[in-house]
């Protein structure tokens, strides 16, 4: 065992005096010192302060150096006085500090200190820099924390506290408290004060500066020190200073140079920290980083970790932020995770960004089961470097439409194929001669198939089937379509899953799936793309139970030129999203319109395109600006879900949803309600899972009544019971009728809302549980039970979309006559240009299909999406290539027209549905008319009258 220092920390809430009671439930001061080594030299710092504390004219603190005694300063439930070398120092002042300074004494609580009202000297939106020189006196060993804090008294009489900065003060030298603050809104009263040392310790204050430089200076000082990406904001990151700045989160922590009889050594440096006595998953190692993180900046996190515990060799370790902001509930932000082991150190990596202005921030490691210790060798948190400019992938000789499968038509018997496993391959006759429909849509005119098929017998495992190596035939970043006819032998008693799979090195890639319950030929279709060079790639067909014979015919894998389809989609779009419009200008008899010029500009397309958002997003002005300009619908990511609004039984929380609703309605943004219930058990709160049947039924009724009555008429849509094809929690516990009853009751409570089903993998061919056919049957079953299903939700979490596959699903679902919405679109690719192509495929297919009535993104801003590499806007606000493609499509779908009025006083054009402005100008450039008008959805021509 190496050297270890024990640290068991108990967080102490800072109490307030009766006159200043406020909400500060979680603002604790760790008992470890926050070591500040700015002044380690033996120089006479009192002399050096003469130059370093000169105060510029912008200082908003009055009587900053106490030259006027305590004028405008007030002790907070304690006593204070000013001393100087001229007046002499009182007996008992145990300090080596000199000069003129204030002494705050008779302190009974750590929050007691010296304060000054600065309300009239600060404004919302400005950045302020704080610098105070402080010391301590009294019976203290070593150092004590001194904090700079703002007390914010709001219009509604509530009180909150904003942490600014902290230092470790001593009796030996003056130490500097530094920090910045910016108020998002202006409270009724703002008080600055210094506090922190334990009771009985005197607080000494030499001078205080709070200044607001010019806007340029503010920007450089608030971000410049971090923008180079070199500065780690974690203090004592490698534990060279023991446990200074670190604390245990609900457990003990120790630091040393080895563990487990020398078997565990640091990966780098001399020391590492370890937890001890963990009893909860959230117990771990933490550091407060308040005042060291700037809002709207992206930070990258790298931690070197491992675990150590009895009988646990592998566990997930997570890095998390705990954030407290004024007037908002505490927030936990996941940064990243890694599967750690007890054998080696591994790196945990992640990123985060704060939208609002936090009052406190703590970063901590958590995750393994109780009893398993987390070991931390080092932690780095620094401003994330901007990614280099993206480049489109270079693809030579793409050979679009060319099948890469060898001997696909089996003209050379089964050469090129081999059995995966000890099954048997043979060739038979009698399969279809035509291409499967989805392949035909992509390939167009094509020679007939041979009618031969591979018969697979003697299958003893589900994964056995025909296989072929295709490594040398693949090209990176091309999107490949998969197509085949498949069939199983008759006599099978239950449906069988058939899957075209790819083994890409050690990874399984899904090339398409279909469920077969008869002995007919079925189309199987899918897609894939490989973005990193593999060592080997094998394609194989698998899936049916052992003993079930499998037949495969006409397997095609070919790269798709997705842009070739766009021209056809543009023609379809013109037919269903535009109308012929006639502007009829009505003038007085004496007026002449001869030669008048018409200028038409569409200001908004009425086709709904929206996005998911989180409560914290509306604190970020850049997010708000992009959202308001580019989306006309919104959906809340979590804030309306039952596990959010009633995490604990009976404790309802609608504040976040209310705030977001007010944000959207003030900007005329329409809303989808997601979701009333979620049928997947993992998304159901533990308190609900523990209820009896009667109590659960009552809870479901209360949920419907509470939500639908509160927001009646506010949400245009509701996803009633999310993902019923992938979960059955409520049906299993409350019976089959519960699903239809949820729809019926929701409709009774809010008849104005359209009620949707909502599920995933409907449109991509890769999940047999949620094929279009199964979704159709699911909807019909609900309708037969009287459920007022009003819309079909396709989530759109898709990989490598191919138009004909997506369109095929839409065509099948369209027969129900219900509006279809893509409700949660996100598309992931490391390459922004490939991501842009994928997004364009989805948007063009949706916009060109008559059954689709809206598209919702499941987020668009980096670090605020459920999938990595799916964002349109980078974390700090730069629009990437995928975002630029989206904006280009939005521009394409706005109509511009101009020309001259004809002899009948009319002007004709064809335009998209939506809002327009028209301006009429005479030959001599005199404005004759300006009018706004709407073109509603429809196919018939429309006439708009314009009075002059």
C-alpha positions, 0 to 999 in steps of 0.5 A, a space after each residue: 500500500 502506498 501513501 494515502 491521505 484520507 478525506 471524508 467531506 460533509 457539505 455544509 449548507 450556508 445559512 442566512 440571517 432572518 432578514 436575508 432568508 433565501 433559496 440556497 439549498 445546495 450552495 455548500 462550501 467544501 471543507 477542503 481548501 481551494 488552494 490559490 498559489 498566486 502568492 507563494 513568494 517571500 516578497 513583501 506583498 503589502 508593498 507590491 499591492 500599491 501598484 496592483 490594486 490601483 482602481 480604474 474609473 470604471 469601478 462601481 464599488 464606492 469607497 473601495 479601499 475603505 479610505 472613507 471608513 465603512 461608508 456605504 458598507 454594511 456588516 451582515 449580522 456581525 461587526 466591522 471596523 477599519 484599521 490602518 498603520 497610522 491608527 494602529 492595530 487592535 490587540 488580538 488581531 492575529 495577522 502579519 498583514 499591514 496597510 488600511 483594511 476593514 475587519 469583519 469580526 464577531 462572526 457566528 456563521 460562515 455567511 456573515 461578512 461585509 456587503 454593499 448595495 450595487 443595484 443602481 450601478 449594474 445592468 442586465 446583459 453586461 459583463 462585470 469583472 471582480 477583484 478583491 484582496 482579502 485575508 483572515 485573522 483568528 485561531 485558524 490553522 492554514 487557510 480558510 475559504 473567502 467567497 465573493 457573492 451576489 444576493 439577488 432580490 427579485 420582483 416576486 420577493 424571492 431571493 437567490 445567490 450568484 457565486 462569483 469567485 473564491 480564494 484560500 485566504 491566510 494570515 500571512 499574505 493578501 490573497 485575491 478573489 477573482 471572478 466575473 458575473 453577468 445578469 440575464 435579467 435585472 432583479 429588484 435589488 443587487 447586493 455584493 458581499 464577501 463571506 466564507 470563513 468559519 465562525 470565529 475567524 475574522 475576515 479582512 478586506 483590503 480593497 474591492 473592485 467591480 468593473 465593467 470594461 468596454 464590450 470588447 474588453 469584456 469579451 476578451 477577458 471573459 473568454 480569452 484565457 480559455 480560447 486558446 484551449 491550453 488552460 485546464 480549469 481543473 485545479 490540482 488535476 493530478 493530485 500533486 497537492 493532495 486532495 486540495 480542491 477535491 471532495 467526495 460526493 457522498 463518500 470518502 476519497 483518498 489519494 496515494 501512489 499505489 493500491 492493491 499491493 502495488 498492482 495499481 500504479 498511476 498511468 501518469 504522474 505520481 498520484 491518483 485519487 480513489 473513492 472509498 465506502 461508496 454506497 450509491 451509484 452517484 457517489 464519486 469524486 468531485 470538484 467545484 468549478 464555479 466561476 471557471 466556466 463561461 456560458 455558451 462555450 464548449 468544453 472538452 473533458 478527458 479523465 483517466 479512470 479505472 475501477 477497483 472492487 470485489 467481484 466487479 471487473 468492468 463497470 460504466 464510469 460517467 462524468 456528470 455536471 451538477 448545475 444550479 442556476 437562479 430561479 431554476 431547478 438543479 440540473 444534471 448534465 451528462 458529459 460522457 462515459 466509458 466502460 472501465 475495468 480493474 485491469 487498465 486505465 482508460 480515457 473517458 472523453 466528452 463535451 459540455 456547454 452551459 446555456 444559462 448563467 449558473 450560480 454553482 457548477 460541480 463536475 463529478 465522476 459516478 456510475 459503478 455499483 456500490 462497493 466498487 471504487 472509482 480511481 482517477 489519475 487526472 482530469 482535464 477540462 478545457 475550452 474545446 478546440 474548433 473542429 477543422 473545416 470539413 471536406 466532402 469525401 472523395 469517391 472515385 469511380 462510384 459505379 452507381 447501380 452496379 451490383 457488387 455481389 459476385 454471381 448474384 444470378 447463380 449462372 455459375 452454380 454457387 461459385 463465389 458463395 460459401 456456407 456460414 457454419 456447417 449448413 448446406 448450399 444448393 441452387 434451385 429454380 423457381 424464384 421471381 424474375 422481376 426485381 423487388 420494387 424498391 430496387 426497381 425504383 432505384 435502378 429503373 429499367 433492368 434485365 430480368 433476374 435468372 429465376 435461380 435461388 440459393 437453398 440453405 438446408 441443414 441449418 443448426 443455428 440462426 446465424 447460418 446461411 449463404 455468405 460472400 466476402 465483399 471487402 475489395 468491392 466496397 468504397 468508403 462513404 458510398 450509400 449502398 442499397 440492399 435488395 433480395 427475394 427471400 422465402 422459407 420452407 412451408 410447415 413453419 408454425 410461427 413467423 420467422 425473421 430473415 436478415 441480410 447482415 454484414 460482418 464489418 471486422 468484428 461489428 454487425 451491420 444491419 442490411 435489412 430485415 423482413 418477417 415471413 409467416 408463409 411460404 411466399 417470396 418476400 422482398 427484403 430491403 435496406 441500406 448501409 454505409 461504411 465510413 472507416 476502412 475495414 480489414 474485411 467485410 462479409 455479407 450473409 443472410 441469416 435469421 430463421 430458427 435452426 432447422 428452417 430451410 432458407 431460400 435467397 434469390 437475386 441479392 443485390 448490393 449497389 451504390 445509390 446516386 441519391 441526387 439523381 432522384 431529386 429532380 423527380 422529387 422536385 417535380 412531385 413537390 411542384 404538384 402538391 406543395 404549390 398552387 397557381 395564383 392570380 393577383 387581381 389588381 383593382 384600380 379606380 377608373 382614372 388609374 392606369 396599370 399599364 407597365 406597372 411592375 409586380 414584385 412578389 416575395 414569400 416570407 414563410 412556407 406554411 409546411 410545418 418544420 420544427 425541432 425538439 428543444 430543452 428548457 435550458 436552450 431558451 437561456 442561449 440567445 444564439 439558439 433562440 435566434 436560430 430557432 425563431 428564424 428557421 422553425 415554425 413548430 416545436 416539441 419538448 424533449 423531456 419536459 412534458 413526459 410523465 417521468 419529468 412532470 411527476 418524478 415522485 408520486 404526487 409532486 407535479 412539476 410543470 414549471 419547465 413546460 410552462 416556461 417553454 410554452 410561453 416562449 413558443 406562444 410569444 413567437 407564434 411557434 406551434 407545439 406538438 405534445 410529446 408524450 402523454 405516456 411511454 409504453 416502454 418499461 424503462 421509461 416508466 418511473 419506478 413508483 408507477 411500476 410498483 403500483 397495484 393494478 387499481 392504483 396504476 389505473 388511477 394514476 393513468 387517469 390522473 395523468 390524463 386529467 392533469 396534463 390535458 386540462 392544464 394545457 387544453 388547446 395549447 398543443 396541436 398534437 399529442 403522442 398519446 402512448 409512445 412506441 407501442 410497437 416496441 413496448 407493452 408496459 401499460 397493456 401488460 399491467 392494465 389490459 389490452 383496452 387501456 391503449 384505446 382508452 388513453 386515446 378516448 379520454 385524451 380526446 374527451 379532455 381536449 377535442 382540439 388536439 390531433 392524437 398520434 401514434 408514434 414509433 421508430 424504424 418504420 421507414 428504413 426496413 431494418 426492424 421487423 417489429 415495426 414494419 409498415 405492415 405491422 404499423 398499419 395493423 396496429 393502427 387499425 386495431 386501435 381504430 376498431 376499439 374506438 380509438 380516435 387516432 388522428 395522425 401517424 408519427 414516424 420518428 425518423 431516427 434513421 441511418 443511410 436513408 435511401 429514397 425508394 425505401 422511405 417512399 415505399 413505407 410512406 406509400 403503404 401507410 398513406 392508404 390509411 388516409 391519416 396525416 403522416 409526420 416525421 416526428 423526431 428526425 436525426 441523422 448521424 455521420 462523422 462527415 458533415 457533407 454526408 450528413 447533409 446528403 442524408 438530411 436532404 434525402 429525408 426532407 425531399 422525400 417528406 416534402 414530395 409525398 402528399 401524405 406527409 404534413 410536417 417534419 420535426 427534428 429531434 434537435 439541431 444544436 450540438 451537445 443538445 441532441 440524443 445522437 452524436 454527429 447529428 447536429 446542424 449547428 456546432 456547439 458555439 453557434 457555427 452552422 455546419 454543412 448539414 445546417 447550410 443544406 437545410 437552410 438552402 432547402 428552406 430558401 428553395 421552398 420559398 417563391 420569388 416572382 416578378 413581372 408586369 401586370 397584363 392588360 386585364 390588370 392581373 399577374 399570374 404565377 405558381 407558388 408554394 403555400 404560405 405567407 407572401 408580400 406583393 409590391 406594385 410599382 408604376 413605370 415612374 417607380 411610384 409605389 402603387 400598392 403593398 399587400 400581404 396575403 396567404 396561400 392556403 394548402 390546396 391544388 385549385 387555382 386561387 385569386 387574390 384581390 389587391 386594391 390600389 
